[in-house]
Amino acid sequence: MSAQVVIFFVLALIAVFGAVSLIVQRHPIHSALSLILVMVALAGLYLLMGAEFVAAVQIIVYGGAIMVLFIFVIMLLNAGVEERTNLSRLAFYAGIPLAVAVTALIAAAIVGSKAATALPAAAPDTLTSTRTLSMLLFTEFVYPFELTSFLILVAILGAIVLAQREN
Amino acid sequence: MNEFLTHWAFLIVPIVKIAILVFIVLTVDAYLTWIERKVIAHIQARWGPHRVGPHGLLQPLADGVKFVFKEDPMPANADKVAYFLAPFITLMLAMTSLAVIPFGPQRFTVFGYETHVGIADVNISLLVLFAITALAVYGVALAGWASNNKYSLLGGLRSSAQMISYELALTLSVVGVLLIAGDFSLRNIVDQQAGSGKGLWSWNIFPQIIGFVCFFIAAIAETNRVPFDLPEAESELTAGFHTEYASMKFAMFFIAEYTNMITASCLATIMFFGGWLSPFPDSWTFAHYLPSVLMIPFGLWVIFDGVKYENLFGRLLLPGVGTVIAAIGAALIVFPVANDAIQGIFWFLAKVFTFLFVYIWMRGTLPRFRYDQLMSFGWKFLLPVSIANVVLTSAVILWRMH
């Protein structure tokens, strides 16, 4: 096994462990911490594929900004340990077959595809470098890019309006 | 044996470099506390530490021993996992951020493995650094929350809010430098500042003076230092987020804070002050003797001061240290190869220590901000100014292109 494959499996295991722990943990802060673990492991996987800019942005945006907000809110609300209720019937009879079906679908897709035999090849350097990425964003994909910024601006304005309604 | 080394050099060389860097950084951290206490003491007309060893020079050692042997109680009903994780996260991230900083210009080959002064040469090193700083909030926030103490929680919340607010200004303030350099690699940013060998006139500090002021203020806030040390404002919050931490866990927060100071100083040096470049023009070759010119008189002064020290231990130790310093200075004159090799590192360290001194100087000078002042300063002044700097820099670059 090459070093890359070893690193891939280590990161994948960490990501899966974090995802499972996210659901199993009973305290919201522990769940949030597990989610951060998943985010960081995903960034490592991006790095392994040679998408270094995406990896850094993944940590900065998801790990640094969004999850900090989650933790912040949980701490401010002083949320306690969640209470376990009995599984609802619907979740039991519909959820488990659905989960099995989704797992089977993903497994079939992985087994069926040719890429499953090898690691995803690192994208060519010309595509992943930050310079090329920004060139593409500001030329070919400028309208989707600007539209997304506009959407975010609207969301920010909406948040401010909602927060100020009380006064 | 040699074959083994050549085969595994890609693994062994970085590990050895990491071990050396960790040792150096921990020593510098320890003596930074000594320098800080001494400088602030002299600002306030006191003596500072002077009992353990001559001039208190062994004080950091005594502090270290004390930290190791102190009792380490855990508060009742604390969240065990988060309580343990918090200092580790903080220290780990502080140390990791040093890994992408290049300390000198040289590239050399060990056992057929090409390497350089620094741990990792990543071509997006600045982004990696910001990614690591972005995660640093968790250590402080978790420490405050997990301690089950209202002062800790308030300190943790304050700190997270402060770090989130100033991170924006910190990131935006360096965009000007990135626009000029057109590169995320710290090494390339320094190389680009070399210009045409005219010395300090091609450094980024002149076109980016606004960016530097924003960067330095935001960096102080990010490292939780005076005048932005509200997370540990002792008159309001006892000790803020680390109130409930004792022994080595407290020491880990402490080491992390000083390591963050070193990282911020290194970054300011690299981004705005030309990193390892000499401020003198290339043609001034006699400036290469500056390290010796500084070290020999300093060594002689330490000897002169040491021989009349009040106890025998000091009368032996200080002249010994002075002799070593003066001897290194003299050796650098005798061996020009060694002298040329240390030029880059000498300037880098000189600049970094100047910044560290400014940090300490400010702690001895400035009073603490009030919390609402801190927030309105960050959001209503620092952030708009950094954005204006980005717009201005882009406009100038665009104007020059046409």
Interface residues (C-beta under 8 A of the other chain):
Chain A: H27 I29 H30 L33 I36 V40 A43 E52 F53 A56 V57 I59 I60 G63 G64 A65 V68 I71 F72 M75 L76 T130 R131
Chain B: D79 V81 A82 L85 V122 N123 I124 L127 V128 F130 A131 I132 T133 A134 L135 V137 Y138 A141 L142 G144 W145 L153 G156 L157 S160 A161 I164 E167 G182 F184
